[in-house]
Structures are given as C-alpha cells and as structure tokens.
Amino acid sequence: LNLGGGPRPAVAGELFPYLVHGSAWLSVVPVGYALEFTKIRAYWRQSLDLLWIKFILTPIVTYLLLMPLHLDHIAFNVALILAFAPTAINAVVTARLFRLNIHITTTAFVLTTVAYLGIVLPCLLWWYR
C-alpha cells in the first residue's frame, strides 16, 4: 500500500502497535524462560573472542564500508551505532530451532549484552553527547 500510494486502513493503524508488542512478548518470553544461566560458566571463556569481533572488528568494517557511500550524517551514525549492537536473542532462537548448542548462544547473548550495557553504551553516549 505504501509503495502504491494507497492509504493505510484505519484498523491496521490502531491494531499494529498491539500486534507488535504482543508478538514480541509471545516470542521472547518463552525463549527467556528456557535460558539456563548456570551453563554460562562453561562457555564464557570461549565467548570472549566474540567481544573483539562484535565491538571492534564489526564497527571498523562497517565504518570502512559506509565511508564510500557518502550517507548523510544521521544515517551514517545510525548504521555505525547498529554495528555496535550486542548479539541478539535471535541467535538463541535459531540455536533452539535447529537443535544446536543453545548454551553457547546464550553465553554470547548474555556476555555481549553485559559488555554493551556496561562499556560500549556509556562510551557511545559520551561520544554522541
């Protein structure tokens, strides 16, 4: 509808926020409930290498790929900030769906989220203040 220039149905505009929040809770809560935080101890050392890849290598590569595109300031900074984002819960969902070792992805999710909230996010807030 948007590409064709058609108007958004009024019902969709009213229901959409509730559908987004409802589906997010319905998909994330069961995954979060199934996380076994006691298993993190077994895999946290292996996941330390992921911190360098996620918070140093990925942003550098993203920066180098964005430079020749000559994006406007806001789009450039949004893409760069997204490059710093921690490993998503989607990694845990995917591991569960394909019956992979969920404890490794749980460790990566928790470790990168803690590092992001404790180190990366404060640095980004300071840099973009």
DSSP file (Angstrom, degrees, kcal/mol; ACC not computed):
  #  RESIDUE AA STRUCTURE BP1 BP2  ACC     N-H-->O    O-->H-N    N-H-->O    O-->H-N    TCO  KAPPA ALPHA  PHI   PSI    X-CA   Y-CA   Z-CA
    1    1 A L     >>       0   0    0      0, 0.0     5,-2.2     0, 0.0     4,-0.6   0.000 360.0 360.0 360.0 -41.9    0.0    0.0    0.0
    2    2 A N  T >45 +     0   0    0      1,-0.2     3,-0.9     2,-0.2     6,-0.0   0.927 360.0  45.4 -63.9 -45.1    2.8    2.4    0.9
    3    3 A L  T 345S+     0   0    0      1,-0.2    -1,-0.2     2,-0.1     0, 0.0   0.849 113.8  50.1 -67.1 -33.3    4.6    1.9   -2.4
    4    4 A G  T 345S-     0   0    0      2,-0.1    -1,-0.2     1,-0.0    -2,-0.2   0.506 114.5-116.2 -83.2  -3.5    1.4    2.2   -4.4
    5    5 A G  T <<5 +     0   0    0     -3,-0.9    -3,-0.2    -4,-0.6    -2,-0.1   0.582  64.5 148.0  81.4   9.3    0.4    5.4   -2.6
    6    6 A G      < -     0   0    0     -5,-2.2    -1,-0.3     1,-0.1     2,-0.1  -0.435  51.5-103.9 -77.8 153.0   -2.6    3.8   -1.1
    7    7 A P        -     0   0    0      0, 0.0    -1,-0.1     0, 0.0    -5,-0.0  -0.421  34.0-108.9 -74.9 150.8   -3.9    4.9    2.3
    8    8 A R        -     0   0    0     -2,-0.1     2,-0.0     1,-0.1     5,-0.0  -0.628  38.5-108.7 -76.6 132.1   -3.3    2.8    5.4
    9    9 A P     >  -     0   0    0      0, 0.0     4,-1.7     0, 0.0     3,-0.3  -0.376  22.5-128.7 -60.7 139.6   -6.5    1.1    6.6
   10   10 A A  H  > S+     0   0    0      1,-0.2     4,-1.5     2,-0.2     5,-0.2   0.860 107.1  55.8 -59.8 -37.5   -7.6    2.7    9.9
   11   11 A V  H  > S+     0   0    0      1,-0.2     4,-2.4     2,-0.2     5,-0.2   0.899 105.6  51.7 -63.8 -40.2   -8.0   -0.7   11.6
   12   12 A A  H  > S+     0   0    0     -3,-0.3     4,-2.2     1,-0.2    -1,-0.2   0.891 107.1  53.3 -64.6 -39.1   -4.3   -1.5   10.8
   13   13 A G  H  < S+     0   0    0     -4,-1.7    -1,-0.2     1,-0.2    -2,-0.2   0.840 114.2  41.9 -64.8 -32.9   -3.1    1.7   12.3
   14   14 A E  H  < S+     0   0    0     -4,-1.5     4,-0.4     1,-0.1    -2,-0.2   0.851 120.5  40.1 -82.5 -35.9   -4.9    1.1   15.5
   15   15 A L  H  X S+     0   0    0     -4,-2.4     4,-2.3    -5,-0.2     3,-0.4   0.767  95.4  80.3 -84.8 -26.5   -4.1   -2.6   15.9
   16   16 A F  H  X S+     0   0    0     -4,-2.2     4,-2.5    -5,-0.2     5,-0.2   0.878  90.0  50.2 -55.1 -48.5   -0.5   -2.6   14.7
   17   17 A P  H  > S+     0   0    0      0, 0.0     4,-2.1     0, 0.0    -1,-0.2   0.892 113.2  47.6 -59.0 -37.5    1.2   -1.4   17.9
   18   18 A Y  H  > S+     0   0    0     -3,-0.4     4,-2.6    -4,-0.4    -2,-0.2   0.886 111.2  50.6 -70.1 -37.8   -0.6   -4.0   19.9
   19   19 A L  H  X S+     0   0    0     -4,-2.3     4,-2.5     2,-0.2     5,-0.2   0.896 110.4  49.8 -66.0 -39.6    0.3   -6.7   17.5
   20   20 A V  H  X S+     0   0    0     -4,-2.5     4,-2.1    -5,-0.2    -2,-0.2   0.955 115.6  41.3 -63.9 -50.3    4.0   -5.8   17.6
   21   21 A H  H  X S+     0   0    0     -4,-2.1     4,-2.3    -5,-0.2     5,-0.2   0.902 115.9  50.6 -66.7 -40.1    4.2   -5.7   21.3
   22   22 A G  H  X S+     0   0    0     -4,-2.6     4,-2.5    -5,-0.2    -1,-0.2   0.931 112.1  45.6 -63.4 -46.1    2.1   -8.9   21.7
   23   23 A S  H  X S+     0   0    0     -4,-2.5     4,-1.6    -5,-0.2    -1,-0.2   0.861 111.0  54.2 -68.0 -33.7    4.1  -10.9   19.2
   24   24 A A  H  X S+     0   0    0     -4,-2.1     4,-2.4    -5,-0.2     5,-0.3   0.946 112.3  43.0 -63.4 -47.1    7.4   -9.7   20.8
   25   25 A W  H  X S+     0   0    0     -4,-2.3     4,-1.9     1,-0.2    -2,-0.2   0.905 112.6  53.2 -65.7 -40.6    6.3  -10.9   24.2
   26   26 A L  H  < S+     0   0    0     -4,-2.5    -1,-0.2    -5,-0.2    -2,-0.2   0.796 117.2  37.7 -66.7 -27.2    4.9  -14.1   22.9
   27   27 A S  H  X S+     0   0    0     -4,-1.6     4,-0.6    -5,-0.2    -2,-0.2   0.801 121.4  40.5 -93.2 -30.4    8.2  -14.9   21.1
   28   28 A V  H  X S+     0   0    0     -4,-2.4     4,-2.9    -5,-0.2     5,-0.2   0.858 104.8  61.1 -89.7 -36.9   10.8  -13.6   23.6
   29   29 A V  H  X S+     0   0    0     -4,-1.9     4,-2.5    -5,-0.3     5,-0.2   0.926 105.0  47.3 -61.3 -47.3    9.3  -14.7   27.0
   30   30 A P  H  > S+     0   0    0      0, 0.0     4,-1.4     0, 0.0    -1,-0.2   0.896 114.3  48.4 -61.9 -36.4    9.4  -18.5   26.2
   31   31 A V  H  X S+     0   0    0     -4,-0.6     4,-0.6     2,-0.2     3,-0.3   0.938 112.7  47.6 -66.8 -45.3   13.0  -18.2   25.0
   32   32 A G  H >< S+     0   0    0     -4,-2.9     3,-0.8     1,-0.2    -1,-0.2   0.869 109.2  54.3 -62.3 -37.1   14.0  -16.2   28.0
   33   33 A Y  H 3< S+     0   0    0     -4,-2.5    -1,-0.2     1,-0.2    -2,-0.2   0.827 107.0  52.1 -65.2 -31.4   12.3  -18.7   30.3
   34   34 A A  H 3< S+     0   0    0     -4,-1.4    -1,-0.2    -3,-0.3    -2,-0.2   0.555  82.3 113.9 -84.6  -7.7   14.3  -21.5   28.7
   35   35 A L    <<  -     0   0    0     -3,-0.8     2,-0.8    -4,-0.6     3,-0.1  -0.435  55.2-152.9 -67.7 134.5   17.7  -19.9   29.2
   36   36 A E    >   -     0   0    0     -2,-0.2     3,-1.3     1,-0.1     4,-0.2  -0.862  12.3-176.8-109.6  96.7   19.9  -21.7   31.7
   37   37 A F  G >  S+     0   0    0     -2,-0.8     3,-1.1     1,-0.3     4,-0.4   0.703  76.7  69.6 -69.4 -19.1   22.2  -19.1   33.1
   38   38 A T  G >  S+     0   0    0      1,-0.2     3,-0.6     2,-0.2    -1,-0.3   0.757  91.9  60.3 -69.6 -22.5   24.1  -21.7   35.1
   39   39 A K  G X> S+     0   0    0     -3,-1.3     3,-0.9     1,-0.2     4,-0.6   0.575  81.9  84.0 -80.3  -9.2   25.6  -23.1   31.9
   40   40 A I  H X> S+     0   0    0     -3,-1.1     4,-1.5     1,-0.2     3,-1.2   0.854  78.7  66.1 -62.8 -34.4   27.2  -19.8   31.1
   41   41 A R  H <4 S+     0   0    0     -3,-0.6     4,-0.3    -4,-0.4    -1,-0.2   0.828  97.4  54.7 -57.0 -32.6   30.2  -20.7   33.3
   42   42 A A  H <4 S+     0   0    0     -3,-0.9    -1,-0.3    -4,-0.2    -2,-0.2   0.734 120.2  27.6 -74.9 -21.7   31.2  -23.5   30.9
   43   43 A Y  H <X S+     0   0    0     -3,-1.2     4,-1.4    -4,-0.6    -2,-0.2   0.429  87.4  97.2-122.4   0.1   31.3  -21.3   27.8
   44   44 A W  H  X S+     0   0    0     -4,-1.5     4,-0.6     1,-0.2    -3,-0.1   0.863  84.8  53.0 -67.3 -34.4   32.2  -17.8   28.8
   45   45 A R  H >4 S+     0   0    0     -4,-0.3     3,-0.8     1,-0.2     4,-0.4   0.894 108.8  50.2 -66.2 -38.1   35.9  -18.1   28.1
   46   46 A Q  H >4 S+     0   0    0      1,-0.2     3,-0.5    -3,-0.2     4,-0.3   0.806 108.5  54.2 -67.1 -28.5   35.2  -19.3   24.6
   47   47 A S  H >X S+     0   0    0     -4,-1.4     3,-0.8     1,-0.2     4,-0.7   0.559  83.6  84.9 -85.1  -8.1   32.9  -16.4   24.0
   48   48 A L  H XX S+     0   0    0     -3,-0.8     3,-1.0    -4,-0.6     4,-0.8   0.856  83.6  60.3 -62.4 -33.7   35.4  -13.7   24.9
   49   49 A D  H <> S+     0   0    0     -3,-0.5     4,-1.6    -4,-0.4     3,-0.4   0.824  95.2  64.0 -61.6 -29.8   36.8  -13.8   21.4
   50   50 A L  H <> S+     0   0    0     -3,-0.8     4,-3.2    -4,-0.3     5,-0.3   0.815  91.6  64.0 -63.9 -30.3   33.3  -12.7   20.2
   51   51 A L  H <X S+     0   0    0     -3,-1.0     4,-2.6    -4,-0.7     5,-0.3   0.910 103.1  47.0 -61.7 -42.1   33.7   -9.4   22.1
   52   52 A W  H  X>S+     0   0    0     -4,-0.8     5,-2.3    -3,-0.4     4,-1.5   0.911 116.1  44.8 -65.9 -41.4   36.6   -8.3   19.9
   53   53 A I  I  <>S+     0   0    0     -4,-1.6     5,-2.6     3,-0.2    -2,-0.2   0.938 118.8  41.9 -66.3 -45.7   34.7   -9.3   16.7
   54   54 A K  I  <5S+     0   0    0     -4,-3.2    -2,-0.2     1,-0.2    -3,-0.2   0.879 126.4  28.2 -72.8 -39.7   31.4   -7.7   17.8
   55   55 A F  I  <5S+     0   0    0     -4,-2.6    -1,-0.2    -5,-0.3    -3,-0.2   0.533 134.1  21.2-106.8  -6.9   32.6   -4.5   19.3
   56   56 A I  I  X5S+     0   0    0     -4,-1.5     4,-1.8    -5,-0.3    -3,-0.2   0.667 124.7  38.3-121.3 -58.6   35.9   -3.8   17.4
   57   57 A L  I  ><S+     0   0    0     -5,-2.3     4,-2.8     2,-0.2     5,-0.3   0.938 115.8  49.9 -65.8 -48.9   36.1   -5.6   14.1
   58   58 A T  H  ><S+     0   0    0     -5,-2.6     4,-2.6    -6,-0.2     5,-0.2   0.928 112.6  46.0 -60.3 -47.6   32.4   -5.2   13.1
   59   59 A P  H  > S+     0   0    0      0, 0.0     4,-2.6     0, 0.0    -1,-0.2   0.890 113.5  50.3 -63.0 -36.3   32.2   -1.4   13.7
   60   60 A I  H  X S+     0   0    0     -4,-1.8     4,-2.5     2,-0.2    -2,-0.2   0.943 113.3  44.8 -65.5 -46.4   35.6   -0.9   11.9
   61   61 A V  H  X S+     0   0    0     -4,-2.8     4,-2.2     2,-0.2    -1,-0.2   0.910 113.7  50.8 -63.1 -41.7   34.4   -2.9    8.9
   62   62 A T  H  X S+     0   0    0     -4,-2.6     4,-2.1    -5,-0.3    -2,-0.2   0.926 110.0  49.9 -61.0 -44.9   31.1   -1.1    8.9
   63   63 A Y  H  X S+     0   0    0     -4,-2.6     4,-1.9     1,-0.2    -2,-0.2   0.926 111.4  48.3 -58.6 -46.3   32.8    2.3    9.1
   64   64 A L  H  < S+     0   0    0     -4,-2.5    -1,-0.2     1,-0.2    -2,-0.2   0.851 113.2  47.6 -65.9 -34.1   35.0    1.4    6.1
   65   65 A L  H  < S+     0   0    0     -4,-2.2     4,-0.3    -5,-0.2    -1,-0.2   0.813 113.0  48.9 -74.9 -29.7   32.0    0.1    4.1
   66   66 A L  H >X>S+     0   0    0     -4,-2.1     3,-1.3    -5,-0.2     4,-0.7   0.805  94.3  74.7 -79.4 -29.8   30.0    3.2    4.9
   67   67 A M  G ><5S+     0   0    0     -4,-1.9     3,-1.1     1,-0.3    -1,-0.2   0.894  95.3  46.9 -54.7 -48.3   32.7    5.8    4.0
   68   68 A P  G 345S+     0   0    0      0, 0.0    -1,-0.3     0, 0.0    -2,-0.1   0.675 101.5  68.2 -71.0 -12.0   32.4    5.5    0.2
   69   69 A L  G <45S-     0   0    0     -3,-1.3    -2,-0.2    -4,-0.3    -3,-0.1   0.695  89.6-146.3 -79.1 -18.0   28.6    5.7    0.3
   70   70 A H  T <<5 -     0   0    0     -3,-1.1    -3,-0.1    -4,-0.7     3,-0.1   0.915  28.6-178.9  51.9  50.3   28.6    9.3    1.4
   71   71 A L      < -     0   0    0     -5,-0.5    -1,-0.1     1,-0.1    -2,-0.0  -0.310  34.1 -91.8 -71.9 160.2   25.5    8.9    3.5
   72   72 A D     >  -     0   0    0      1,-0.1     4,-2.5     4,-0.0     5,-0.2  -0.307  45.0 -99.7 -68.6 164.6   24.0   11.9    5.4
   73   73 A H  H  > S+     0   0    0      1,-0.2     4,-2.2     2,-0.2     5,-0.2   0.863 119.2  47.1 -56.9 -44.6   25.2   12.4    9.0
   74   74 A I  H  > S+     0   0    0      2,-0.2     4,-2.5     1,-0.2    -1,-0.2   0.940 113.4  46.4 -68.3 -47.4   22.2   10.8   10.7
   75   75 A A  H  > S+     0   0    0      1,-0.2     4,-2.3     2,-0.2     5,-0.2   0.899 112.9  51.2 -62.1 -40.5   22.1    7.6    8.5
   76   76 A F  H  X S+     0   0    0     -4,-2.5     4,-2.1     1,-0.2    -1,-0.2   0.938 112.9  44.4 -61.2 -48.1   25.8    7.1    8.8
   77   77 A N  H  X S+     0   0    0     -4,-2.2     4,-2.7    -5,-0.2    -2,-0.2   0.865 111.6  53.0 -68.6 -36.1   25.7    7.4   12.6
   78   78 A V  H  X S+     0   0    0     -4,-2.5     4,-2.5     2,-0.2    -1,-0.2   0.943 111.1  46.5 -63.0 -46.8   22.7    5.1   12.9
   79   79 A A  H  X S+     0   0    0     -4,-2.3     4,-1.3     1,-0.2    -2,-0.2   0.888 113.7  49.1 -62.3 -38.8   24.4    2.4   10.9
   80   80 A L  H  X S+     0   0    0     -4,-2.1     4,-0.7     2,-0.2    -1,-0.2   0.906 110.9  48.8 -68.8 -41.3   27.5    2.8   12.9
   81   81 A I  H >< S+     0   0    0     -4,-2.7     3,-1.1     1,-0.2     4,-0.3   0.905 108.9  53.9 -64.2 -40.6   25.7    2.6   16.2
   82   82 A L  H >< S+     0   0    0     -4,-2.5     3,-1.3     1,-0.3    -1,-0.2   0.811  99.1  63.2 -63.6 -28.8   23.8   -0.5   15.0
   83   83 A A  H 3< S+     0   0    0     -4,-1.3    -1,-0.3     1,-0.3    -2,-0.2   0.771 100.8  53.0 -65.7 -24.3   27.2   -2.1   14.2
   84   84 A F  T << S+     0   0    0     -3,-1.1    -1,-0.3    -4,-0.7    -2,-0.2   0.511  82.5 124.2 -85.5  -5.6   28.0   -2.0   17.9
   85   85 A A    <   -     0   0    0     -3,-1.3     3,-0.1    -4,-0.3    28,-0.1  -0.205  64.4-112.1 -61.2 144.8   24.7   -3.8   18.9
   86   86 A P        -     0   0    0      0, 0.0    -1,-0.1     0, 0.0    23,-0.1  -0.184  47.4 -70.7 -71.2 168.9   25.1   -6.9   21.0
   87   87 A T        -     0   0    0     21,-0.4    26,-0.1     1,-0.1     2,-0.1  -0.376  61.6-122.0 -59.0 133.8   24.3  -10.4   19.8
   88   88 A A    >   -     0   0    0      1,-0.1     3,-1.5    -3,-0.1     4,-0.5  -0.331  12.7-115.7 -83.0 161.0   20.6  -10.7   19.5
   89   89 A I  T >> S+     0   0    0      1,-0.3     4,-2.1     2,-0.2     3,-0.6   0.686 108.4  80.6 -63.7 -18.3   18.2  -13.1   21.2
   90   90 A N  H 3> S+     0   0    0      1,-0.2     4,-2.8     2,-0.2    -1,-0.3   0.807  83.5  60.8 -60.5 -28.7   17.6  -14.4   17.6
   91   91 A A  H <> S+     0   0    0     -3,-1.5     4,-2.1     2,-0.2    -1,-0.2   0.895 105.8  46.3 -63.9 -39.0   20.8  -16.3   17.9
   92   92 A V  H <> S+     0   0    0     -3,-0.6     4,-2.2    -4,-0.5    -2,-0.2   0.909 112.5  49.9 -69.1 -42.3   19.3  -18.2   20.8
   93   93 A V  H  X S+     0   0    0     -4,-2.1     4,-2.5     2,-0.2    -2,-0.2   0.929 111.7  48.5 -61.3 -45.6   16.0  -18.8   19.0
   94   94 A T  H  X S+     0   0    0     -4,-2.8     4,-2.2     1,-0.2    -2,-0.2   0.906 110.1  51.3 -62.9 -42.5   17.9  -20.1   15.9
   95   95 A A  H  <>S+     0   0    0     -4,-2.1     5,-3.0     1,-0.2    -1,-0.2   0.895 111.8  47.7 -61.9 -39.4   20.0  -22.4   18.0
   96   96 A R  H ><5S+     0   0    0     -4,-2.2     3,-1.0     3,-0.2    -2,-0.2   0.915 110.7  51.1 -67.8 -42.3   16.9  -23.8   19.6
   97   97 A L  H 3<5S+     0   0    0     -4,-2.5    -2,-0.2     1,-0.2    -1,-0.2   0.886 116.9  38.9 -62.8 -39.6   15.1  -24.3   16.3
   98   98 A F  T 3<5S-     0   0    0     -4,-2.2    -1,-0.2    -5,-0.2    -2,-0.2   0.237 111.9-116.9 -98.4  13.9   18.0  -26.2   14.7
   99   99 A R  T < 5 +     0   0    0     -3,-1.0    -3,-0.2    -4,-0.2     2,-0.1   0.872  62.8 149.8  54.1  43.9   18.8  -28.1   17.9
  100  100 A L      < -     0   0    0     -5,-3.0     2,-1.1    -6,-0.2    -1,-0.1  -0.383  64.7 -66.9 -92.4 177.8   22.3  -26.6   18.2
  101  101 A N    >>  -     0   0    0      1,-0.2     4,-1.1    -2,-0.1     3,-0.6  -0.553  49.9-172.7 -70.7 101.5   24.1  -26.0   21.5
  102  102 A I  H 3> S+     0   0    0     -2,-1.1     4,-2.4     1,-0.2    -1,-0.2   0.724  76.1  68.0 -70.5 -21.8   21.9  -23.3   23.0
  103  103 A H  H 3> S+     0   0    0      2,-0.2     4,-2.1     1,-0.2    -1,-0.2   0.848  97.4  51.8 -70.3 -32.9   24.3  -22.7   25.9
  104  104 A I  H <> S+     0   0    0     -3,-0.6     4,-2.3     2,-0.2    -1,-0.2   0.935 113.3  43.9 -67.1 -45.0   27.0  -21.2   23.6
  105  105 A T  H  X S+     0   0    0     -4,-1.1     4,-2.6     2,-0.2    -2,-0.2   0.866 112.1  53.3 -69.5 -34.3   24.5  -18.8   22.1
  106  106 A T  H  X S+     0   0    0     -4,-2.4     4,-2.8     2,-0.2     5,-0.3   0.925 109.8  48.5 -63.2 -43.5   23.1  -18.0   25.5
  107  107 A T  H  X S+     0   0    0     -4,-2.1     4,-3.0     2,-0.2     5,-0.3   0.923 112.2  48.3 -62.1 -44.5   26.6  -17.2   26.7
  108  108 A A  H  X S+     0   0    0     -4,-2.3     4,-2.4     2,-0.2   -21,-0.4   0.916 113.0  48.8 -62.0 -43.0   27.2  -15.0   23.7
  109  109 A F  H  X S+     0   0    0     -4,-2.6     4,-1.8     2,-0.2    -2,-0.2   0.943 117.1  40.0 -61.8 -49.8   23.9  -13.2   24.1
  110  110 A V  H  X S+     0   0    0     -4,-2.8     4,-2.6     2,-0.2     5,-0.2   0.928 116.9  48.8 -68.4 -45.6   24.5  -12.5   27.9
  111  111 A L  H  X S+     0   0    0     -4,-3.0     4,-2.4    -5,-0.3     5,-0.2   0.922 114.8  43.4 -63.5 -46.0   28.2  -11.7   27.6
  112  112 A T  H  X S+     0   0    0     -4,-2.4     4,-2.3    -5,-0.3    -1,-0.2   0.851 114.0  51.7 -70.7 -32.1   27.8   -9.2   24.7
  113  113 A T  H  X S+     0   0    0     -4,-1.8     4,-2.7    -5,-0.3     5,-0.2   0.925 111.7  46.0 -68.4 -43.3   24.7   -7.6   26.3
  114  114 A V  H  X S+     0   0    0     -4,-2.6     4,-2.5     2,-0.2     5,-0.3   0.922 115.0  47.2 -64.3 -44.1   26.5   -7.1   29.6
  115  115 A A  H  X>S+     0   0    0     -4,-2.4     4,-2.5    -5,-0.2     5,-1.7   0.897 113.3  49.5 -64.0 -39.3   29.6   -5.7   27.8
  116  116 A Y  I  <>S+     0   0    0     -4,-2.3     5,-3.8     3,-0.2    -2,-0.2   0.945 115.6  41.3 -64.2 -48.5   27.4   -3.5   25.7
  117  117 A L  I  <5S+     0   0    0     -4,-2.7    -2,-0.2     1,-0.2    -1,-0.2   0.850 123.2  39.2 -69.9 -33.6   25.4   -2.1   28.7
  118  118 A G  I  <5S+     0   0    0     -4,-2.5    -2,-0.2    -5,-0.2    -1,-0.2   0.793 136.3   3.3 -88.5 -29.0   28.5   -1.7   30.9
  119  119 A I  I  X5S+     0   0    0     -4,-2.5     4,-1.7    -5,-0.3    -3,-0.2   0.736 126.1  44.9-122.4 -56.2   31.1   -0.5   28.5
  120  120 A V  I  ><S+     0   0    0     -5,-1.7     4,-2.7     1,-0.2     5,-0.2   0.934 111.1  49.8 -68.0 -49.5   30.0    0.2   24.9
  121  121 A L  H  ><S+     0   0    0     -5,-3.8     4,-2.8     1,-0.2     5,-0.2   0.921 111.1  48.9 -60.3 -46.5   26.8    2.1   25.6
  122  122 A P  H  > S+     0   0    0      0, 0.0     4,-2.2     0, 0.0    -1,-0.2   0.904 112.9  49.3 -59.4 -38.0   28.3    4.5   28.0
  123  123 A C  H  X S+     0   0    0     -4,-1.7     4,-2.6     2,-0.2    -2,-0.2   0.913 112.1  47.7 -65.9 -41.4   31.1    5.1   25.5
  124  124 A L  H  X S+     0   0    0     -4,-2.7     4,-2.7     2,-0.2    -1,-0.2   0.909 111.4  50.5 -64.8 -41.6   28.6    5.7   22.7
  125  125 A L  H  < S+     0   0    0     -4,-2.8    -1,-0.2    -5,-0.2    -2,-0.2   0.893 112.9  46.7 -63.8 -38.7   26.6    8.1   24.9
  126  126 A W  H >< S+     0   0    0     -4,-2.2     3,-0.9    -5,-0.2    -2,-0.2   0.924 114.0  47.9 -66.8 -43.7   29.7   10.0   25.8
  127  127 A W  H 3< S+     0   0    0     -4,-2.6    -2,-0.2     1,-0.2    -1,-0.2   0.891 117.7  40.1 -65.0 -40.7   30.9   10.1   22.1
  128  128 A Y  T 3<        0   0    0     -4,-2.7    -1,-0.2     1,-0.2    -2,-0.2   0.215 360.0 360.0 -95.9  15.5   27.5   11.3   20.8
  129  129 A R    <         0   0    0     -3,-0.9    -1,-0.2    -4,-0.2    -2,-0.1   0.503 360.0 360.0 -70.0 360.0   26.6   13.7   23.6
